């Protein structure tokens, strides 16, 4: 009779909001919230089961029961489950004490139902064990032992105080009435079935929680790796400043010397060296600026078209080949914030495409889709190895065979993730590879803040 109510009891207070379960909450909160929602669903099954059991025993089997009192308990349990559902819609975390209180409500309802239906002579008395198992899963040790003690006291009280349950009389050959045996079997099946379903779902939530924790630990390790690389890059940029300045002075002196100034070929070579040296200075200055050590300028406000044109121009200035086909005709010219890390992410993808096929053209398609900026970089190289696609974004995954290579996509994936976006890669039909960058438009309007937080 009161059987079904129990299985859902503990849930009533185990977690925060139902809305946004997947929305970036910590794994513990997500697992607790899902447990709570499952318990709320199970309690509705419990209410339906109690109601069906009470009415069936009374009207189909003809066993007299105090319907008013027992149906009132079912109604109170229903109201309590509505309150539990409302709690599941909140964002505040749920404490163990509140879960304990919810369990006490279910124990009280079960005890009340048993009091009006035969006490310990009712086969559904074994549902107290289900309540204890739920407490084992959801509560800390001191709360658990409190539930054990309270259910034990309730059991003892029902041995002496209860309304008699008038079952049909047994015959001389029967030790227990058939109705009692049937109810006992139903109680066993309820306990076994509900435990299997409930504990199975809880374990699934816990496994997902552990998987999320492992993913967070992996991300933390990657971010620590990025911080170390940033410190090394910043230090190297400081150290390179002096030799680059010295080389610039030497080249300036050479350009004014008669043996070089009068010869077109040496003069052109010196000018080319000076341009490459200036390029090195720009790269060093960019590293220091990205690290916040050069000057405290805020990221520049610009538009998507201007930003992408600047990125393409920056990439072309450092390479004479291959050809870059740039297409953003379908892209709306929305306002955005330009950030050094965002620019470098796109440049890194273009560099990888150029390295894959040095003599073939590269294509950069840009468009907006579902409030996101989508950039597709296509090359005509040999494509990615299957092992690289499986481990995309992990450091030191490269086909270049050089020590320390394989960091470009790793950094790109982390910058995109800091902006709430993602990077995907695939091999094209025939030949070549495609790298897809998807970034939320909303994040691009605060790109400076987001990428700084992601570093």
C-alpha positions in Angstrom: 0.0 0.0 0.0 2.4 2.6 1.1 5.1 0.8 -0.9 5.5 3.0 -3.8 5.9 6.2 -1.9 9.2 5.2 -0.5 11.3 4.7 -3.5 11.2 8.3 -4.4 11.6 9.9 -1.1 15.2 10.9 -0.8 15.3 12.8 -3.9 13.3 15.6 -2.7 16.1 17.8 -1.8 19.3 16.7 -3.3 20.2 19.4 -5.8 19.8 22.7 -7.5 18.0 23.9 -10.6 16.6 21.6 -13.2 17.1 24.2 -15.8 20.5 24.4 -17.3 21.7 21.1 -16.0 24.2 21.0 -18.8 25.1 24.6 -18.7 28.6 24.6 -17.3 27.8 23.6 -13.7 30.4 21.7 -11.7 30.1 17.9 -12.1 28.9 17.4 -8.5 26.0 19.9 -9.0 25.0 18.2 -12.3 25.0 14.7 -10.8 23.0 15.8 -7.7 20.5 17.7 -9.9 19.9 14.7 -12.1 19.4 12.5 -9.1 16.9 14.9 -7.6 14.9 15.1 -10.9 14.9 11.3 -11.1 13.6 11.0 -7.6 10.9 13.5 -8.3 9.8 11.4 -11.2 9.9 8.2 -9.2 7.8 9.8 -6.4 5.0 10.5 -8.9 5.1 6.8 -9.7 5.0 6.1 -5.9 1.9 8.3 -5.5 0.2 6.5 -8.4 1.2 3.1 -6.9 -0.1 3.9 -3.5 -3.4 5.2 -4.8 -3.9 2.1 -7.0 -2.9 -0.3 -4.2 -5.3 1.3 -1.6 -8.3 1.4 -4.0 -7.6 -2.1 -5.3 -7.4 -3.6 -1.8 -10.5 -1.8 -0.7 -12.8 -2.3 -3.7 -11.5 -5.3 -5.6 -10.4 -7.5 -2.7 -13.0 -6.2 -0.2 -10.5 -5.6 2.6 -11.8 -2.7 4.8 -9.4 0.2 5.1 -9.7 3.8 6.6 -9.8 5.4 3.1 -10.1 9.0 4.3 -6.9 8.9 6.4 -4.9 6.9 3.8 -5.9 9.0 0.9 -5.1 12.1 2.9 -1.5 10.8 3.3 -1.3 10.2 -0.5 -2.5 13.8 -1.0 0.2 15.2 1.4 2.8 13.1 -0.4 1.7 14.6 -3.7 2.0 18.2 -2.3 5.4 17.4 -0.9 6.5 16.1 -4.4 5.3 19.4 -5.9 7.4 21.3 -3.5 10.4 19.0 -4.4 9.9 19.7 -8.0 9.9 23.5 -7.3 13.1 23.0 -5.4 14.6 21.3 -8.4 13.9 24.4 -10.4 16.0 26.6 -8.1 19.7 27.4 -8.7 20.7 27.2 -5.0 22.6 24.0 -4.0 20.7 21.5 -1.8 22.2 20.5 1.5 22.4 17.0 3.0 20.2 18.2 5.8 17.4 19.0 3.4 17.7 15.5 1.8 17.5 14.0 5.3 14.4 16.0 6.0 12.8 14.7 2.7 13.6 11.2 3.8 11.9 11.8 7.1 8.7 12.9 5.3 8.7 9.7 3.3 9.3 7.6 6.4 6.5 9.4 8.1 4.1 8.8 5.2 5.0 5.1 5.0 4.6 4.7 8.8 1.2 6.4 8.6 0.0 4.1 5.8 1.2 1.0 7.7 -0.4 2.2 10.9 -3.8 2.3 9.2 -3.2 -1.0 7.4 -2.0 -3.6 9.8 1.4 -2.4 11.1 4.1 -5.0 10.8 1.5 -7.6 9.6 1.4 -5.6 6.4 3.9 -7.2 3.9 4.8 -3.7 2.6 6.6 -3.1 5.9 9.8 -4.2 4.1 9.8 -1.0 2.1 11.6 0.5 5.1 14.7 -1.3 3.7 14.3 0.6 0.4 14.3 3.9 2.3 17.6 2.9 4.0 19.2 1.9 0.7 18.3 5.3 -0.7 19.8 7.0 2.3 23.0 5.0 1.8 23.3 6.4 -1.7 22.5 10.0 -1.0 23.4 10.8 2.6 26.5 11.1 4.8 27.2 8.6 7.5 25.6 10.4 10.5 22.4 11.1 8.5 22.4 7.5 7.3 22.5 6.1 10.9 19.8 8.5 11.9 17.5 7.1 9.2 18.4 3.6 10.3 17.5 4.4 13.9 14.3 6.2 13.0 13.0 3.5 10.8 13.8 0.9 13.5 11.8 2.9 16.0 8.9 3.2 13.6 9.1 -0.6 13.0 9.0 -1.3 16.8 6.1 1.2 17.3 4.1 -0.6 14.6 4.4 -3.9 16.4 2.1 -2.6 19.2 0.1 0.3 17.7 -1.7 -0.1 14.4 -5.2 -0.7 13.0 -5.8 -4.4 12.3 -5.7 -5.6 8.7 -8.6 -8.0 8.2 -7.4 -10.4 5.6 -9.4 -13.5 4.6 -9.0 -16.4 7.1 -6.6 -19.1 6.3 -7.6 -22.8 5.9 -6.1 -25.6 7.9 -3.5 -26.3 5.2 -2.4 -22.7 4.8 0.1 -21.0 7.1 -0.4 -17.6 5.4 -3.4 -16.3 3.5 -2.9 -16.2 -0.3 -3.5 -12.5 -0.3 -0.7 -12.0 2.2 1.7 -14.1 0.1 0.8 -12.2 -3.0 1.4 -8.9 -1.3 4.7 -10.1 0.0 5.7 -11.1 -3.5 4.7 -7.7 -4.9 6.7 -6.0 -2.1 9.8 -8.0 -3.0 9.4 -7.2 -6.7 9.0 -3.5 -5.9 12.1 -3.5 -3.8 14.2 -5.4 -6.3 12.9 -3.5 -9.3 13.1 -0.1 -7.8 16.6 -0.7 -6.4 17.9 -2.0 -9.8 16.5 1.0 -11.7 17.2 3.7 -9.1 20.7 2.6 -8.1 21.6 2.0 -11.8 20.6 5.5 -12.7 22.5 7.0 -9.7 25.6 5.0 -10.7 25.2 6.3 -14.3 25.1 9.9 -13.0 28.2 9.2 -10.8 30.1 7.7 -13.8 29.3 10.8 -15.9 30.3 13.0 -12.9 33.7 11.2 -12.8 34.1 11.6 -16.5 33.4 15.3 -16.2 35.9 15.6 -13.4 38.5 13.8 -15.5 37.8 16.2 -18.4 38.2 19.2 -16.0 41.5 17.8 -14.7 42.7 17.4 -18.3 41.7 21.0 -19.1 43.5 22.2 -16.0 46.6 20.4 -17.0 46.4 21.8 -20.5 45.9 25.4 -19.2 48.9 24.9 -16.9 50.9 23.8 -19.9 49.7 26.9 -21.8 50.8 29.2 -18.9 54.2 27.6 -18.9 54.6 28.1 -22.6 53.4 31.7 -22.2 56.0 32.4 -19.6 58.7 30.9 -21.7 57.5 32.8 -24.8 57.4 36.1 -22.8 60.9 35.5 -21.4 62.3 34.6 -24.9 60.7 37.7 -26.3 62.5 39.8 -23.7 65.8 38.1 -24.4 65.4 38.4 -28.2 64.9 42.2 -28.0 68.6 43.0 -27.5 70.1 40.9 -30.3 67.4 42.0 -32.7 68.1 45.6 -31.9 71.8 45.0 -32.4 71.2 43.3 -35.8 69.1 46.2 -36.9 71.9 48.7 -36.1 74.4 46.5 -38.0 72.2 46.2 -41.0 71.7 50.0 -41.0 75.4 50.5 -41.0 75.9 48.0 -43.8 73.3 49.7 -45.9 75.3 53.0 -45.8 78.7 51.4 -46.5 80.0 52.1 -50.0 80.7 48.4 -51.0 77.0 47.6 -50.3 75.3 50.9 -51.2 76.8 50.9 -54.7 75.8 47.3 -55.6 72.1 46.7 -56.3 72.2 43.0 -55.4 73.8 43.3 -52.0 71.6 46.3 -51.3 68.5 44.4 -52.1 69.6 41.5 -49.9 70.2 43.9 -47.0 66.8 45.5 -47.5 65.2 42.1 -47.5 67.1 41.2 -44.3 65.9 44.4 -42.7 62.3 43.6 -43.6 62.6 40.2 -42.1 64.2 41.7 -39.0 61.3 44.1 -38.7 59.0 41.2 -39.0 60.8 39.5 -36.1 60.4 42.6 -34.1 56.7 42.7 -34.7 56.3 39.1 -33.6 58.3 39.8 -30.4 56.3 42.9 -29.8 53.1 40.9 -30.4 54.1 38.3 -27.8 54.9 40.9 -25.2 51.6 42.8 -26.0 49.6 39.6 -25.7 51.3 38.9 -22.3 50.3 42.4 -21.2 53.9 43.6 -20.8 54.3 46.0 -23.7 51.5 48.5 -23.2 48.1 48.4 -21.6 45.9 49.1 -24.6 42.4 47.6 -24.6 41.6 45.2 -27.5 40.5 47.2 -30.5 36.9 47.6 -31.5 36.4 46.6 -35.2 34.1 44.7 -37.5 34.2 41.1 -38.8 35.2 42.1 -42.3 38.0 44.5 -41.1 39.2 41.9 -38.6 39.4 39.1 -41.2 41.0 41.3 -43.8 43.6 42.3 -41.2 44.3 38.6 -40.3 44.7 37.7 -44.0 46.9 40.7 -44.7 49.1 39.8 -41.6 49.4 36.2 -42.8 50.2 37.2 -46.4 52.9 39.7 -45.2 54.9 36.8 -43.8 54.6 34.5 -46.8 55.2 34.8 -50.5 53.4 31.6 -51.2 51.0 29.8 -51.3 48.0 31.7 -52.6 45.2 32.4 -50.1 41.7 32.6 -51.4 39.6 34.6 -49.0 35.8 34.7 -49.2 33.5 36.5 -46.7 30.8 37.8 -49.1 28.1 36.0 -47.2 29.3 37.3 -43.8 27.5 40.3 -42.2 29.9 43.0 -41.1 29.0 42.8 -37.4 30.9 44.7 -34.7 33.4 42.8 -32.7 36.5 43.2 -30.5 39.9 42.2 -32.1 42.3 40.4 -29.8 45.8 39.2 -30.3 45.1 35.6 -29.2 42.1 35.4 -31.6 44.1 36.7 -34.5 47.0 34.3 -33.7 44.6 31.3 -33.6 43.4 31.9 -37.1 47.0 32.6 -38.4 48.1 29.3 -36.8 45.4 27.3 -38.7 46.5 29.0 -41.9 50.1 28.3 -41.2 49.3 24.6 -40.7 47.4 24.5 -44.0 50.3 26.1 -45.8 52.8 23.7 -44.3 50.6 20.8 -45.4 50.7 21.9 -49.1 53.4 24.6 -49.6 52.7 25.0 -53.3 48.9 24.6 -53.4 46.4 27.4 -52.7 44.6 27.7 -49.4 40.9 28.7 -49.1 39.4 30.6 -46.2 35.5 30.7 -46.1 33.8 32.8 -43.6 30.0 32.9 -42.8 27.6 33.2 -39.9 25.4 30.3 -38.9 23.1 30.1 -35.9 24.6 33.2 -34.1 28.1 31.8 -34.6 31.0 32.7 -36.8 32.2 29.8 -38.9 35.6 29.8 -40.5 36.6 27.0 -42.8 40.2 26.6 -43.8 40.8 24.1 -46.7 44.1 22.9 -48.0 45.2 20.4 -50.7 47.7 18.5 -48.6 47.7 14.8 -47.6 45.2 15.3 -44.8 45.2 14.3 -41.2 46.2 10.9 -39.9 43.3 9.0 -38.2 45.2 9.1 -34.9 45.5 12.9 -35.1 41.8 13.3 -35.7 41.1 11.2 -32.7 43.4 13.3 -30.5 42.7 16.7 -32.1 43.8 19.5 -29.8 46.2 17.5 -27.7 49.8 18.8 -27.5 52.6 17.5 -29.7 50.3 15.8 -32.2 52.0 16.6 -35.5 53.2 15.0 -38.8 56.2 17.4 -39.1 58.6 15.2 -37.2 60.2 18.1 -35.4 60.8 18.3 -31.6 58.3 20.6 -30.0 55.9 20.7 -33.0 52.2 20.0 -32.7 51.4 22.9 -30.4 49.6 25.1 -33.0 46.3 23.3 -33.0 46.6 22.6 -29.3 46.7 26.4 -28.6 44.0 27.1 -31.2 41.6 24.6 -29.5 42.1 26.1 -26.1 41.6 29.7 -27.4 38.4 28.6 -29.1 37.2 26.8 -26.0 37.9 29.9 -23.9 35.5 31.8 -26.2 32.8 29.1 -25.9 33.5 27.8 -29.4 35.2 24.7 -30.8 37.5 23.5 -33.6 36.8 20.5 -35.7 39.0 18.8 -38.4 38.3 16.3 -41.1 39.8 15.0 -44.3 38.1 16.0 -47.5 36.9 13.6 -50.2 39.8 13.1 -52.6 42.6 15.0 -51.1 43.2 17.7 -48.5 41.9 18.6 -45.1 39.4 21.0 -43.6 39.6 22.8 -40.3 36.4 24.3 -39.0 36.4 27.1 -36.4 33.1 28.0 -34.8 32.9 30.9 -32.4 29.8 32.5 -30.8 29.1 36.0 -32.1 28.3 37.1 -28.5 31.8 36.0 -27.3 33.5 37.9 -30.1 32.0 41.1 -28.7 34.0 40.5 -25.5 36.8 38.5 -27.0 39.5 40.4 -25.2 38.1 39.6 -21.7 37.3 36.0 -22.6 40.7 35.1 -24.1 42.5 36.8 -21.2 40.6 34.6 -18.8 41.3 31.6 -21.0 45.1 32.1 -20.8 
